[in-house]
């Protein structure tokens, strides 16, 4: 339920998931720390409004009549929150342990940590633990994460502008991560009890492939500094088209890439390239998957 002094704000964008949303909310309400919980309804048409209002009166419910996507909804929830930590949780992510958020909050133990991942298991696929720290000591940092299983310092999230809403969904995590690193913060791999990710079988794969091509191009335009931008864009184009061939969606990826190049003019005023140091660090972190904070700082002196 809502709290006067919440330790964290849980922001749940949702679209037509009234079947699973009660399980997600019940697990959030069972956490061992006081929370403020926001359900950000992205134009659902399945009775989500009545469900939340009738069964969860202590949950903040906000609705958009037109779908704006998860990046918009996470930012909108962050603007409403008062707690110092934001937990962005997808509507198919169940906090299987009541201590997961408490354990995550404990890992914001140095000022450099801007975000902490919450480990998860794709329960419909396997029992593999993902986005979890390998060691129980030290700070392990990463570049890649998923927006539905992570916590941020609210002041840092707000200062760097949150998610870039032009991306709608897909690749928005990479875009936020590189800006977070450029501001001097890191994404820490978490050690909390994992989330059960009940991945939806209703995902529009063709749409995701097209957004992938579009948003990878825009990511490069927004963030990559000279002299690397031309090379990065060329590699992105080639990689997207090759992925399209391998996935059986070549026309979707081609269309997405073309939409990305077209979007460069539309979003030309949003280009804010990061420093060369940040760009090189992001490339190294992606190749390594994770790295200790000490090793990362040693490898790339200021």
N, C-alpha and C positions, 0 to 999 in steps of 0.2 A: 504494500500500500504506500501512498504518498507519505513522506516524512518531512518534518520541519528542518532537520539537519542531515540530509542524506549523504552517505559516503560516496555514492556514485549515481549517475543517471543512466538508465538502460533505455536505449533508443531502438525501437523495433519497427522498421519500415515493413509494411505488409500489403499484399495484393491478392485477394481471393484465396486466403488460406484459413478460412474460418474453421476448417476441420482440424487443423493442427495448432492453431493459435492458442487455444486454452491450455494445451500441454506446455507450450513455451511460456505463457504467462504464469501458470501455476509454479513452474520451476523457478522463475525469476522472483516470485513473491515468497518463495521458501528460502531465499538466501539468508545467510547469517549476519549480513550487514544491512543497515537501513538504506533503502533505495527510493529514488523517484523514477517511475516507469512511464515511458511515452510510447503509445502506439500511434504510428504515423501512417494513416490509411491512404494508400496510393490509388484512389478511385475504385475500391472494391465494389463488387455487385453481388456478393454472396451472403449478405446479412452480417458482415463484420461489425458494422456500426451498432446494431442492436445487441449483438453478442457482448461486446466490450462494455457498453453502457449499462446493460442489465446485470451482467455477472461480475464486472470488475469496476465498481464505482470509485475505487481509490486510484485507478490508473488514468493517467492523462490521455485523452483520445483526441486526435486531430485528423481531419479528413480533407483531402484534395479531391475535387470533383473531376478533374482531368489528371491523367497519369503524368507525373513529372519524373519518375524514376527514383531509385534508391539513393543516388548522390544528393538529389534535392532534399529527400526526406531526412537523411542523416543530418544535413546542415540545418534544416528547419527544426529538428529535435534539439540539436546542439544550442540553437539560439534561445530555446525555451528553458533549457536546463539551468540549474543553480549549483549543482554538485561540482566538486573539483575534478572529478574523473568522469569521462564519457565511455560507456560500454555500448558499442554498436553491435546489435545482435540481429541476425536475419530471422525471418519468421518460420524457418525450418531448423532452427538451432535450439536444442533443449539442454539447459544446464543440469546435467545428470546428477551433480553433487551440490548440496546446499552451500558448500564452502568455496566454490569456484571463484566467485567475485572477490571474496575476502582474500583468498590466496593470490589473486592477480594484483590487488591493491598493494599487497606487501612488497611487490617487486618494483614499485616506483620508489626505489630507495636511494637514487642519486639524481641530481638535477639534469644529467644528460639524457635520461630516459624519457622520451616523449610519448612512447606507446609500448604496450605489452600485448603480445599475442595470447589468445586463450587456445590451448591445444584442443584438437577435435578428432573425432573418428567418423568417417563416412559409413554409417552403420548399414546402409543398403548395399555396400560394396565389399568391405573387409573390416578387419579390426586393427588396421594400421594407425598408429598415433602420428598425427601431422602437426607441424608448426609448434613443436615442443622442444625445449632446451635439452641437449644431450646430457648435460652435467647438472648436478645439484648445487654447484658453487660457481661463483664468477658470473659475469654478464656476457651472454651470447647474443650477438646482434644479427639481424637478417635484413634483407631488402624486400622480399616477397612476403605478402600476408594476404588474408582474405578479410574484407570489410565487415563480414557478418560475425567475426569471432575475434574482436580486438578491443582494447581499452586505450584511451588517449587522455593526456592531461588536457582539460578543457581550455585553459588559457593558451596553451601552445596550439591546439587545434584551431582556435579562433584567430590567433595571431597570424597564422600562415594561410588563412582563408578557407580551411576545411576542404572538402572535396570539390573538384572543379565540375560544376554542374553541366557544362557543355559536353562532357563525356557521357552523361546519362547513366551508363553502367558499363562495366568491363574496362580494364586498364586504369580505372580511377585510383586503385590502390598504389600502383607504381608511380603515378603522377603525384599523389600525396606523399609517398615515401621519399621521393627525391627532394621535394621541397622541405620536408621535415629534416632530412640530413643537411640540406643547405643552410638551414637555420641553426644548426649546431646540435641537433637532437638525434637519437637513435631509436630504432624499433627493436625492442628486446624480445627474445623468444621466451614464452611463458613456461611455468611449471605447475599450473593449476590442474585440478582434476578436470578431465576433458569434457568437452561438449559432445553430445550425440547429434551429429549433423544428419537430419532426415531429408536428404537431398530430394527435391521435387522431381517426379518423373515427367512433369508437364513443361519442362523448359523448351523454349523455341531455339533449337540448335542452329537453324539457318540464320535466325536473327542475330544470335550471339557471334557467329562466324563473321557476319557483315560488320557488326560493331567492332570486332577484333581488328579487322583491317583498317577501319576508319580511325579508331582510337589510338592504335599504335603509331600511325602517321602523325596524329595530332600531338601525342605525347612527345615525339621527337621535336616537332616544331615549337611546342611550348617551352621545353626544358633544356634541350641539348645545345651547348655553347659552340661557337666557332673555335677551332677549325673542324670540329667533329661532326657538325650537323649534316653536311652534305653526305658524308660517308655513312652516317647512321641512317639517314632517310633512304639511301640506296639499299643498304642491307635490310632495313625493315620491309621495303617493298618486295625485295626478292624472297625474304623469308615468309612473308604473308602469302605470296603467290605459290610458293612451294608447299606451304601448309595446306592451301586450298586444294592443290592437286592430290596430296596424300589423304585428305579428309573427304574427298569426293565432292567438295563445294568450291570448285575453282571460280565459277562466275560470282558466287557470293563474296568471296575474298577480293576478287578484282573490283567488284562494285564498291566494297567497303574501302579499299585503298583509294579509289577515285574520289569517293565521298570525303575521305580524309584530306586529300590534296585540295579539293574544292573548299573544305572548311578552313583551310589556312587563311584565305582572304577574309572569310566571315569572322574569324576569331583572331585576326591579326594583332589586335590590341592586347591580347592576353599573353603574348610571348614574354616570358621572364626567364631567360636562360640561367641555369645554375652555374656555379663556379667550375672551372676545370677540375679542381680537386674533388668536388662533390661528384661530378660525372665519372671520374676515374674510380672513385670509391664505390659508386653504384654498380659499375661493371664488374669490379672485383668481387663484391658481395654476391652478385647474382651467380657468378661462376662458382663461388665457394659454398653457396647456399646459407652458410652461417659462419661467424668468426667471433672470437673473443673481442671484447671492446679494446683490451690492451693491444692485441695483435693488429687490429684495424688502425688504431692511432699510430702505432709504431711504423706500419707499412706506408702510411701516407702522412708525412709530417706537414705541419701547417705552412 
